[in-house]
């Protein structure tokens, strides 16, 4: 499995915004989430976003942890 870091997630955000779409939800596989949590900046933003782990966000976008261990996807609203 390729290593995933916050830079890859930020690149995905940049691509989505460049296409004039609004990110609605981040789908992250449980293993990718564990890797991302090793990054200090990601960890601080996610943990500080909400007391309830089910309502955590990154860059004010909801995070959904999935069972697909390697998933990293940004869902956009339908406009």
PDB file of N, CA, C and O in Angstrom:
ATOM      1  N   UNK A   1       0.854  -1.175   0.000  1.00  0.00           N
ATOM      2  CA  UNK A   1       0.000   0.000   0.000  1.00  0.00           C
ATOM      3  C   UNK A   1       0.901   1.240   0.000  1.00  0.00           C
ATOM      4  O   UNK A   1       1.815   1.340   0.819  1.00  0.00           O
ATOM      5  N   UNK A   2       0.649   2.177  -0.909  1.00  0.00           N
ATOM      6  CA  UNK A   2       1.469   3.380  -0.949  1.00  0.00           C
ATOM      7  C   UNK A   2       1.239   4.253   0.286  1.00  0.00           C
ATOM      8  O   UNK A   2       0.142   4.300   0.843  1.00  0.00           O
ATOM      9  N   UNK A   3       2.292   4.931   0.689  1.00  0.00           N
ATOM     10  CA  UNK A   3       2.199   5.808   1.845  1.00  0.00           C
ATOM     11  C   UNK A   3       1.364   7.030   1.491  1.00  0.00           C
ATOM     12  O   UNK A   3       1.539   7.628   0.429  1.00  0.00           O
ATOM     13  N   UNK A   4       0.467   7.391   2.379  1.00  0.00           N
ATOM     14  CA  UNK A   4      -0.398   8.544   2.180  1.00  0.00           C
ATOM     15  C   UNK A   4       0.005   9.593   3.197  1.00  0.00           C
ATOM     16  O   UNK A   4       0.248   9.282   4.364  1.00  0.00           O
ATOM     17  N   UNK A   5       0.076  10.841   2.749  1.00  0.00           N
ATOM     18  CA  UNK A   5       0.392  11.908   3.679  1.00  0.00           C
ATOM     19  C   UNK A   5      -0.578  13.074   3.469  1.00  0.00           C
ATOM     20  O   UNK A   5      -1.406  13.060   2.558  1.00  0.00           O
ATOM     21  N   UNK A   6      -0.456  14.055   4.315  1.00  0.00           N
ATOM     22  CA  UNK A   6      -1.357  15.207   4.272  1.00  0.00           C
ATOM     23  C   UNK A   6      -1.198  15.972   2.960  1.00  0.00           C
ATOM     24  O   UNK A   6      -2.161  16.553   2.461  1.00  0.00           O
ATOM     25  N   UNK A   7       0.011  15.974   2.401  1.00  0.00           N
ATOM     26  CA  UNK A   7       0.225  16.670   1.130  1.00  0.00           C
ATOM     27  C   UNK A   7      -0.644  16.086   0.019  1.00  0.00           C
ATOM     28  O   UNK A   7      -1.162  16.826  -0.817  1.00  0.00           O
ATOM     29  N   UNK A   8      -0.806  14.762   0.008  1.00  0.00           N
ATOM     30  CA  UNK A   8      -1.657  14.132  -0.999  1.00  0.00           C
ATOM     31  C   UNK A   8      -3.114  14.565  -0.811  1.00  0.00           C
ATOM     32  O   UNK A   8      -3.805  14.856  -1.788  1.00  0.00           O
ATOM     33  N   UNK A   9      -3.576  14.608   0.423  1.00  0.00           N
ATOM     34  CA  UNK A   9      -4.936  15.047   0.712  1.00  0.00           C
ATOM     35  C   UNK A   9      -5.121  16.507   0.297  1.00  0.00           C
ATOM     36  O   UNK A   9      -6.146  16.857  -0.287  1.00  0.00           O
ATOM     37  N   UNK A  10      -4.146  17.355   0.593  1.00  0.00           N
ATOM     38  CA  UNK A  10      -4.230  18.756   0.211  1.00  0.00           C
ATOM     39  C   UNK A  10      -4.214  18.931  -1.306  1.00  0.00           C
ATOM     40  O   UNK A  10      -4.855  19.841  -1.832  1.00  0.00           O
ATOM     41  N   UNK A  11      -3.484  18.063  -2.012  1.00  0.00           N
ATOM     42  CA  UNK A  11      -3.466  18.092  -3.475  1.00  0.00           C
ATOM     43  C   UNK A  11      -4.839  17.742  -4.030  1.00  0.00           C
ATOM     44  O   UNK A  11      -5.300  18.352  -4.995  1.00  0.00           O
ATOM     45  N   UNK A  12      -5.486  16.766  -3.423  1.00  0.00           N
ATOM     46  CA  UNK A  12      -6.848  16.395  -3.845  1.00  0.00           C
ATOM     47  C   UNK A  12      -7.785  17.589  -3.653  1.00  0.00           C
ATOM     48  O   UNK A  12      -8.603  17.881  -4.526  1.00  0.00           O
ATOM     49  N   UNK A  13      -7.672  18.280  -2.518  1.00  0.00           N
ATOM     50  CA  UNK A  13      -8.483  19.482  -2.274  1.00  0.00           C
ATOM     51  C   UNK A  13      -8.234  20.534  -3.344  1.00  0.00           C
ATOM     52  O   UNK A  13      -9.178  21.130  -3.863  1.00  0.00           O
ATOM     53  N   UNK A  14      -6.984  20.761  -3.672  1.00  0.00           N
ATOM     54  CA  UNK A  14      -6.629  21.761  -4.678  1.00  0.00           C
ATOM     55  C   UNK A  14      -7.248  21.423  -6.030  1.00  0.00           C
ATOM     56  O   UNK A  14      -7.752  22.303  -6.727  1.00  0.00           O
ATOM     57  N   UNK A  15      -7.205  20.133  -6.397  1.00  0.00           N
ATOM     58  CA  UNK A  15      -7.790  19.704  -7.668  1.00  0.00           C
ATOM     59  C   UNK A  15      -9.305  19.921  -7.687  1.00  0.00           C
ATOM     60  O   UNK A  15      -9.864  20.372  -8.686  1.00  0.00           O
ATOM     61  N   UNK A  16      -9.947  19.598  -6.588  1.00  0.00           N
ATOM     62  CA  UNK A  16     -11.401  19.760  -6.500  1.00  0.00           C
ATOM     63  C   UNK A  16     -11.776  21.241  -6.615  1.00  0.00           C
ATOM     64  O   UNK A  16     -12.694  21.601  -7.352  1.00  0.00           O
ATOM     65  N   UNK A  17     -11.067  22.078  -5.892  1.00  0.00           N
ATOM     66  CA  UNK A  17     -11.358  23.515  -5.913  1.00  0.00           C
ATOM     67  C   UNK A  17     -11.044  24.112  -7.283  1.00  0.00           C
ATOM     68  O   UNK A  17     -11.748  25.015  -7.735  1.00  0.00           O
ATOM     69  N   UNK A  18     -10.003  23.624  -7.945  1.00  0.00           N
ATOM     70  CA  UNK A  18      -9.645  24.105  -9.285  1.00  0.00           C
ATOM     71  C   UNK A  18     -10.745  23.797 -10.295  1.00  0.00           C
ATOM     72  O   UNK A  18     -10.901  24.511 -11.286  1.00  0.00           O
ATOM     73  N   UNK A  19     -11.503  22.740 -10.046  1.00  0.00           N
ATOM     74  CA  UNK A  19     -12.621  22.382 -10.931  1.00  0.00           C
ATOM     75  C   UNK A  19     -13.925  23.066 -10.512  1.00  0.00           C
ATOM     76  O   UNK A  19     -15.004  22.703 -10.981  1.00  0.00           O
ATOM     77  N   UNK A  20     -13.814  24.056  -9.628  1.00  0.00           N
ATOM     78  CA  UNK A  20     -14.960  24.843  -9.152  1.00  0.00           C
ATOM     79  C   UNK A  20     -16.040  23.986  -8.507  1.00  0.00           C
ATOM     80  O   UNK A  20     -17.231  24.239  -8.688  1.00  0.00           O
ATOM     81  N   UNK A  21     -15.626  22.978  -7.759  1.00  0.00           N
ATOM     82  CA  UNK A  21     -16.563  22.143  -7.009  1.00  0.00           C
ATOM     83  C   UNK A  21     -16.368  22.408  -5.530  1.00  0.00           C
ATOM     84  O   UNK A  21     -15.291  22.814  -5.093  1.00  0.00           O
ATOM     85  N   UNK A  22     -17.430  22.172  -4.762  1.00  0.00           N
ATOM     86  CA  UNK A  22     -17.380  22.402  -3.322  1.00  0.00           C
ATOM     87  C   UNK A  22     -17.248  21.066  -2.587  1.00  0.00           C
ATOM     88  O   UNK A  22     -18.154  20.234  -2.658  1.00  0.00           O
ATOM     89  N   UNK A  23     -16.129  20.849  -1.882  1.00  0.00           N
ATOM     90  CA  UNK A  23     -15.971  19.602  -1.123  1.00  0.00           C
ATOM     91  C   UNK A  23     -17.028  19.504  -0.024  1.00  0.00           C
ATOM     92  O   UNK A  23     -17.288  20.470   0.694  1.00  0.00           O
ATOM     93  N   UNK A  24     -17.625  18.336   0.094  1.00  0.00           N
ATOM     94  CA  UNK A  24     -18.689  18.129   1.079  1.00  0.00           C
ATOM     95  C   UNK A  24     -18.285  17.153   2.173  1.00  0.00           C
ATOM     96  O   UNK A  24     -18.639  17.336   3.338  1.00  0.00           O
ATOM     97  N   UNK A  25     -17.538  16.105   1.794  1.00  0.00           N
ATOM     98  CA  UNK A  25     -17.187  15.052   2.748  1.00  0.00           C
ATOM     99  C   UNK A  25     -15.882  14.395   2.303  1.00  0.00           C
ATOM    100  O   UNK A  25     -15.631  14.227   1.110  1.00  0.00           O
ATOM    101  N   UNK A  26     -15.059  14.028   3.279  1.00  0.00           N
ATOM    102  CA  UNK A  26     -13.825  13.301   2.999  1.00  0.00           C
ATOM    103  C   UNK A  26     -14.038  11.850   3.417  1.00  0.00           C
ATOM    104  O   UNK A  26     -14.341  11.575   4.578  1.00  0.00           O
ATOM    105  N   UNK A  27     -13.881  10.928   2.481  1.00  0.00           N
ATOM    106  CA  UNK A  27     -13.986   9.505   2.779  1.00  0.00           C
ATOM    107  C   UNK A  27     -12.571   8.966   2.946  1.00  0.00           C
ATOM    108  O   UNK A  27     -11.772   8.997   2.011  1.00  0.00           O
ATOM    109  N   UNK A  28     -12.270   8.477   4.135  1.00  0.00           N
ATOM    110  CA  UNK A  28     -10.924   8.003   4.447  1.00  0.00           C
ATOM    111  C   UNK A  28     -10.997   6.580   4.988  1.00  0.00           C
ATOM    112  O   UNK A  28     -11.731   6.307   5.939  1.00  0.00           O
ATOM    113  N   UNK A  29     -10.239   5.681   4.384  1.00  0.00           N
ATOM    114  CA  UNK A  29     -10.136   4.316   4.879  1.00  0.00           C
ATOM    115  C   UNK A  29      -9.467   4.301   6.244  1.00  0.00           C
ATOM    116  O   UNK A  29      -8.658   5.175   6.556  1.00  0.00           O
ATOM    117  N   UNK A  30      -9.801   3.323   7.043  1.00  0.00           N
ATOM    118  CA  UNK A  30      -9.323   3.304   8.430  1.00  0.00           C
ATOM    119  C   UNK A  30      -7.797   3.229   8.528  1.00  0.00           C
ATOM    120  O   UNK A  30      -7.224   3.803   9.454  1.00  0.00           O
ATOM    121  N   UNK A  31      -7.123   2.540   7.602  1.00  0.00           N
ATOM    122  CA  UNK A  31      -5.653   2.466   7.649  1.00  0.00           C
ATOM    123  C   UNK A  31      -5.032   3.791   7.195  1.00  0.00           C
ATOM    124  O   UNK A  31      -4.025   4.227   7.752  1.00  0.00           O
ATOM    125  N   UNK A  32      -5.625   4.424   6.196  1.00  0.00           N
ATOM    126  CA  UNK A  32      -5.146   5.722   5.735  1.00  0.00           C
ATOM    127  C   UNK A  32      -5.335   6.757   6.834  1.00  0.00           C
ATOM    128  O   UNK A  32      -4.472   7.608   7.049  1.00  0.00           O
ATOM    129  N   UNK A  33      -6.469   6.681   7.528  1.00  0.00           N
ATOM    130  CA  UNK A  33      -6.740   7.602   8.635  1.00  0.00           C
ATOM    131  C   UNK A  33      -5.667   7.463   9.717  1.00  0.00           C
ATOM    132  O   UNK A  33      -5.197   8.461  10.264  1.00  0.00           O
ATOM    133  N   UNK A  34      -5.289   6.235  10.017  1.00  0.00           N
ATOM    134  CA  UNK A  34      -4.247   6.002  11.026  1.00  0.00           C
ATOM    135  C   UNK A  34      -2.922   6.608  10.578  1.00  0.00           C
ATOM    136  O   UNK A  34      -2.201   7.188  11.391  1.00  0.00           O
ATOM    137  N   UNK A  35      -2.594   6.481   9.296  1.00  0.00           N
ATOM    138  CA  UNK A  35      -1.365   7.086   8.770  1.00  0.00           C
ATOM    139  C   UNK A  35      -1.425   8.612   8.858  1.00  0.00           C
ATOM    140  O   UNK A  35      -0.459   9.255   9.267  1.00  0.00           O
ATOM    141  N   UNK A  36      -2.566   9.181   8.472  1.00  0.00           N
ATOM    142  CA  UNK A  36      -2.711  10.638   8.506  1.00  0.00           C
ATOM    143  C   UNK A  36      -2.639  11.172   9.933  1.00  0.00           C
ATOM    144  O   UNK A  36      -2.137  12.273  10.157  1.00  0.00           O
ATOM    145  N   UNK A  37      -3.129  10.409  10.888  1.00  0.00           N
ATOM    146  CA  UNK A  37      -3.100  10.848  12.284  1.00  0.00           C
ATOM    147  C   UNK A  37      -1.677  10.926  12.826  1.00  0.00           C
ATOM    148  O   UNK A  37      -1.450  11.552  13.861  1.00  0.00           O
ATOM    149  N   UNK A  38      -0.722  10.307  12.150  1.00  0.00           N
ATOM    150  CA  UNK A  38       0.682  10.421  12.547  1.00  0.00           C
ATOM    151  C   UNK A  38       1.263  11.791  12.196  1.00  0.00           C
ATOM    152  O   UNK A  38       2.296  12.187  12.735  1.00  0.00           O
ATOM    153  N   UNK A  39       0.596  12.513  11.292  1.00  0.00           N
ATOM    154  CA  UNK A  39       1.031  13.867  10.944  1.00  0.00           C
ATOM    155  C   UNK A  39       0.507  14.831  11.995  1.00  0.00           C
ATOM    156  O   UNK A  39      -0.698  14.893  12.240  1.00  0.00           O
ATOM    157  N   UNK A  40       1.399  15.575  12.608  1.00  0.00           N
ATOM    158  CA  UNK A  40       1.044  16.452  13.736  1.00  0.00           C
ATOM    159  C   UNK A  40      -0.016  17.492  13.363  1.00  0.00           C
ATOM    160  O   UNK A  40      -0.959  17.703  14.127  1.00  0.00           O
ATOM    161  N   UNK A  41       0.119  18.141  12.211  1.00  0.00           N
ATOM    162  CA  UNK A  41      -0.837  19.197  11.834  1.00  0.00           C
ATOM    163  C   UNK A  41      -2.228  18.615  11.574  1.00  0.00           C
ATOM    164  O   UNK A  41      -3.229  19.201  11.986  1.00  0.00           O
ATOM    165  N   UNK A  42      -2.296  17.466  10.892  1.00  0.00           N
ATOM    166  CA  UNK A  42      -3.580  16.808  10.643  1.00  0.00           C
ATOM    167  C   UNK A  42      -4.212  16.400  11.964  1.00  0.00           C
ATOM    168  O   UNK A  42      -5.394  16.649  12.199  1.00  0.00           O
ATOM    169  N   UNK A  43      -3.418  15.771  12.824  1.00  0.00           N
ATOM    170  CA  UNK A  43      -3.903  15.312  14.127  1.00  0.00           C
ATOM    171  C   UNK A  43      -4.498  16.464  14.930  1.00  0.00           C
ATOM    172  O   UNK A  43      -5.609  16.352  15.449  1.00  0.00           O
ATOM    173  N   UNK A  44      -3.758  17.577  15.036  1.00  0.00           N
ATOM    174  CA  UNK A  44      -4.231  18.707  15.839  1.00  0.00           C
ATOM    175  C   UNK A  44      -5.513  19.306  15.292  1.00  0.00           C
ATOM    176  O   UNK A  44      -6.410  19.663  16.056  1.00  0.00           O
ATOM    177  N   UNK A  45      -5.606  19.420  13.964  1.00  0.00           N
ATOM    178  CA  UNK A  45      -6.819  20.002  13.385  1.00  0.00           C
ATOM    179  C   UNK A  45      -8.028  19.081  13.548  1.00  0.00           C
ATOM    180  O   UNK A  45      -9.122  19.541  13.875  1.00  0.00           O
ATOM    181  N   UNK A  46      -7.831  17.790  13.321  1.00  0.00           N
ATOM    182  CA  UNK A  46      -8.947  16.839  13.404  1.00  0.00           C
ATOM    183  C   UNK A  46      -9.409  16.664  14.851  1.00  0.00           C
ATOM    184  O   UNK A  46     -10.606  16.722  15.131  1.00  0.00           O
ATOM    185  N   UNK A  47      -8.485  16.455  15.753  1.00  0.00           N
ATOM    186  CA  UNK A  47      -8.849  16.223  17.154  1.00  0.00           C
ATOM    187  C   UNK A  47      -9.445  17.494  17.764  1.00  0.00           C
ATOM    188  O   UNK A  47     -10.351  17.413  18.593  1.00  0.00           O
ATOM    189  N   UNK A  48      -8.960  18.632  17.374  1.00  0.00           N
ATOM    190  CA  UNK A  48      -9.469  19.888  17.905  1.00  0.00           C
ATOM    191  C   UNK A  48     -10.785  20.334  17.292  1.00  0.00           C
ATOM    192  O   UNK A  48     -11.387  21.298  17.764  1.00  0.00           O
ATOM    193  N   UNK A  49     -11.244  19.649  16.249  1.00  0.00           N
ATOM    194  CA  UNK A  49     -12.453  20.090  15.553  1.00  0.00           C
ATOM    195  C   UNK A  49     -13.747  19.751  16.287  1.00  0.00           C
ATOM    196  O   UNK A  49     -14.749  20.442  16.105  1.00  0.00           O
ATOM    197  N   UNK A  50     -13.750  18.707  17.112  1.00  0.00           N
ATOM    198  CA  UNK A  50     -14.978  18.325  17.823  1.00  0.00           C
ATOM    199  C   UNK A  50     -14.648  17.344  18.948  1.00  0.00           C
ATOM    200  O   UNK A  50     -13.698  16.567  18.866  1.00  0.00           O
ATOM    201  N   UNK A  51     -15.446  17.406  19.975  1.00  0.00           N
ATOM    202  CA  UNK A  51     -15.276  16.464  21.080  1.00  0.00           C
ATOM    203  C   UNK A  51     -15.729  15.060  20.682  1.00  0.00           C
ATOM    204  O   UNK A  51     -15.169  14.071  21.155  1.00  0.00           O
ATOM    205  N   UNK A  52     -16.729  14.969  19.825  1.00  0.00           N
ATOM    206  CA  UNK A  52     -17.270  13.692  19.384  1.00  0.00           C
ATOM    207  C   UNK A  52     -16.483  13.198  18.168  1.00  0.00           C
ATOM    208  O   UNK A  52     -16.450  13.890  17.150  1.00  0.00           O
ATOM    209  N   UNK A  53     -15.847  12.021  18.241  1.00  0.00           N
ATOM    210  CA  UNK A  53     -15.058  11.513  17.106  1.00  0.00           C
ATOM    211  C   UNK A  53     -15.864  11.329  15.826  1.00  0.00           C
ATOM    212  O   UNK A  53     -15.296  11.315  14.735  1.00  0.00           O
ATOM    213  N   UNK A  54     -17.183  11.186  15.948  1.00  0.00           N
ATOM    214  CA  UNK A  54     -18.028  11.003  14.769  1.00  0.00           C
ATOM    215  C   UNK A  54     -18.328  12.307  14.054  1.00  0.00           C
ATOM    216  O   UNK A  54     -18.926  12.295  12.978  1.00  0.00           O
ATOM    217  N   UNK A  55     -17.929  13.420  14.625  1.00  0.00           N
ATOM    218  CA  UNK A  55     -18.235  14.726  14.028  1.00  0.00           C
ATOM    219  C   UNK A  55     -16.971  15.517  13.725  1.00  0.00           C
ATOM    220  O   UNK A  55     -17.014  16.743  13.626  1.00  0.00           O
ATOM    221  N   UNK A  56     -15.866  14.838  13.580  1.00  0.00           N
ATOM    222  CA  UNK A  56     -14.610  15.527  13.332  1.00  0.00           C
ATOM    223  C   UNK A  56     -14.498  15.990  11.883  1.00  0.00           C
ATOM    224  O   UNK A  56     -15.092  15.411  10.973  1.00  0.00           O
ATOM    225  N   UNK A  57     -13.717  17.052  11.701  1.00  0.00           N
ATOM    226  CA  UNK A  57     -13.556  17.643  10.380  1.00  0.00           C
ATOM    227  C   UNK A  57     -12.083  17.940  10.096  1.00  0.00           C
ATOM    228  O   UNK A  57     -11.247  17.965  10.999  1.00  0.00           O
ATOM    229  N   UNK A  58     -11.797  18.163   8.815  1.00  0.00           N
ATOM    230  CA  UNK A  58     -10.486  18.645   8.387  1.00  0.00           C
ATOM    231  C   UNK A  58     -10.751  19.762   7.393  1.00  0.00           C
ATOM    232  O   UNK A  58     -11.448  19.563   6.398  1.00  0.00           O
ATOM    233  N   UNK A  59     -10.204  20.922   7.659  1.00  0.00           N
ATOM    234  CA  UNK A  59     -10.453  22.121   6.852  1.00  0.00           C
ATOM    235  C   UNK A  59     -11.954  22.397   6.737  1.00  0.00           C
ATOM    236  O   UNK A  59     -12.452  22.796   5.684  1.00  0.00           O
ATOM    237  N   UNK A  60     -12.659  22.173   7.850  1.00  0.00           N
ATOM    238  CA  UNK A  60     -14.097  22.400   7.981  1.00  0.00           C
ATOM    239  C   UNK A  60     -14.941  21.521   7.058  1.00  0.00           C
ATOM    240  O   UNK A  60     -16.053  21.894   6.686  1.00  0.00           O
ATOM    241  N   UNK A  61     -14.410  20.357   6.692  1.00  0.00           N
ATOM    242  CA  UNK A  61     -15.137  19.387   5.870  1.00  0.00           C
ATOM    243  C   UNK A  61     -15.239  18.096   6.677  1.00  0.00           C
ATOM    244  O   UNK A  61     -14.248  17.622   7.233  1.00  0.00           O
ATOM    245  N   UNK A  62     -16.436  17.537   6.734  1.00  0.00           N
ATOM    246  CA  UNK A  62     -16.682  16.334   7.532  1.00  0.00           C
ATOM    247  C   UNK A  62     -15.823  15.161   7.068  1.00  0.00           C
ATOM    248  O   UNK A  62     -15.570  14.982   5.877  1.00  0.00           O
ATOM    249  N   UNK A  63     -15.386  14.377   8.035  1.00  0.00           N
ATOM    250  CA  UNK A  63     -14.600  13.171   7.756  1.00  0.00           C
ATOM    251  C   UNK A  63     -15.483  11.949   8.005  1.00  0.00           C
ATOM    252  O   UNK A  63     -16.160  11.859   9.029  1.00  0.00           O
ATOM    253  N   UNK A  64     -15.469  11.022   7.067  1.00  0.00           N
ATOM    254  CA  UNK A  64     -16.184   9.753   7.211  1.00  0.00           C
ATOM    255  C   UNK A  64     -15.150   8.639   7.087  1.00  0.00           C
ATOM    256  O   UNK A  64     -14.514   8.495   6.043  1.00  0.00           O
ATOM    257  N   UNK A  65     -14.978   7.849   8.149  1.00  0.00           N
ATOM    258  CA  UNK A  65     -14.041   6.731   8.130  1.00  0.00           C
ATOM    259  C   UNK A  65     -14.761   5.527   7.517  1.00  0.00           C
ATOM    260  O   UNK A  65     -15.878   5.194   7.911  1.00  0.00           O
ATOM    261  N   UNK A  66     -14.100   4.877   6.540  1.00  0.00           N
ATOM    262  CA  UNK A  66     -14.724   3.757   5.837  1.00  0.00           C
ATOM    263  C   UNK A  66     -13.986   2.450   6.119  1.00  0.00           C
ATOM    264  O   UNK A  66     -12.883   2.457   6.666  1.00  0.00           O
ATOM    265  N   UNK A  67     -14.590   1.356   5.749  1.00  0.00           N
ATOM    266  CA  UNK A  67     -13.995   0.034   5.946  1.00  0.00           C
ATOM    267  C   UNK A  67     -12.990  -0.311   4.861  1.00  0.00           C
ATOM    268  O   UNK A  67     -12.199  -1.239   5.027  1.00  0.00           O
ATOM    269  N   UNK A  68     -13.009   0.423   3.747  1.00  0.00           N
ATOM    270  CA  UNK A  68     -12.029   0.223   2.687  1.00  0.00           C
ATOM    271  C   UNK A  68     -10.704   0.802   3.182  1.00  0.00           C
ATOM    272  O   UNK A  68     -10.548   2.022   3.244  1.00  0.00           O
ATOM    273  N   UNK A  69      -9.762  -0.053   3.530  1.00  0.00           N
ATOM    274  CA  UNK A  69      -8.557   0.391   4.228  1.00  0.00           C
ATOM    275  C   UNK A  69      -7.718   1.430   3.496  1.00  0.00           C
ATOM    276  O   UNK A  69      -7.032   2.214   4.151  1.00  0.00           O
ATOM    277  N   UNK A  70      -7.744   1.470   2.159  1.00  0.00           N
ATOM    278  CA  UNK A  70      -6.874   2.384   1.430  1.00  0.00           C
ATOM    279  C   UNK A  70      -7.619   3.533   0.742  1.00  0.00           C
ATOM    280  O   UNK A  70      -7.042   4.222  -0.099  1.00  0.00           O
ATOM    281  N   UNK A  71      -8.873   3.744   1.083  1.00  0.00           N
ATOM    282  CA  UNK A  71      -9.672   4.787   0.425  1.00  0.00           C
ATOM    283  C   UNK A  71      -9.254   6.180   0.872  1.00  0.00           C
ATOM    284  O   UNK A  71      -9.026   6.422   2.058  1.00  0.00           O
ATOM    285  N   UNK A  72      -9.157   7.093  -0.089  1.00  0.00           N
ATOM    286  CA  UNK A  72      -8.936   8.505   0.175  1.00  0.00           C
ATOM    287  C   UNK A  72      -9.630   9.254  -0.942  1.00  0.00           C
ATOM    288  O   UNK A  72      -9.128   9.323  -2.063  1.00  0.00           O
ATOM    289  N   UNK A  73     -10.797   9.819  -0.627  1.00  0.00           N
ATOM    290  CA  UNK A  73     -11.659  10.433  -1.642  1.00  0.00           C
ATOM    291  C   UNK A  73     -12.363  11.637  -1.067  1.00  0.00           C
ATOM    292  O   UNK A  73     -12.732  11.657   0.107  1.00  0.00           O
ATOM    293  N   UNK A  74     -12.547  12.638  -1.900  1.00  0.00           N
ATOM    294  CA  UNK A  74     -13.299  13.827  -1.494  1.00  0.00           C
ATOM    295  C   UNK A  74     -14.588  13.858  -2.305  1.00  0.00           C
ATOM    296  O   UNK A  74     -14.555  13.947  -3.532  1.00  0.00           O
ATOM    297  N   UNK A  75     -15.714  13.784  -1.619  1.00  0.00           N
ATOM    298  CA  UNK A  75     -17.017  13.864  -2.273  1.00  0.00           C
ATOM    299  C   UNK A  75     -17.424  15.325  -2.370  1.00  0.00           C
ATOM    300  O   UNK A  75     -17.217  16.105  -1.442  1.00  0.00           O
ATOM    301  N   UNK A  76     -18.003  15.680  -3.500  1.00  0.00           N
ATOM    302  CA  UNK A  76     -18.421  17.064  -3.708  1.00  0.00           C
ATOM    303  C   UNK A  76     -19.942  17.131  -3.774  1.00  0.00           C
ATOM    304  O   UNK A  76     -20.619  16.162  -4.118  1.00  0.00           O
ATOM    305  N   UNK A  77     -20.454  18.317  -3.430  1.00  0.00           N
ATOM    306  CA  UNK A  77     -21.890  18.527  -3.515  1.00  0.00           C
ATOM    307  C   UNK A  77     -22.292  18.622  -4.980  1.00  0.00           C
ATOM    308  O   UNK A  77     -21.490  19.010  -5.829  1.00  0.00           O
ATOM    309  N   UNK A  78     -23.521  18.270  -5.266  1.00  0.00           N
ATOM    310  CA  UNK A  78     -24.026  18.322  -6.647  1.00  0.00           C
ATOM    311  C   UNK A  78     -24.558  19.713  -6.925  1.00  0.00           C
ATOM    312  O   UNK A  78     -25.604  20.114  -6.414  1.00  0.00           O
ATOM    313  N   UNK A  79     -23.832  20.423  -7.726  1.00  0.00           N
ATOM    314  CA  UNK A  79     -24.257  21.782  -8.080  1.00  0.00           C
ATOM    315  C   UNK A  79     -24.415  21.904  -9.561  1.00  0.00           C
ATOM    316  O   UNK A  79     -24.768  22.974 -10.058  1.00  0.00           O
TER     317      UNK A  79
END
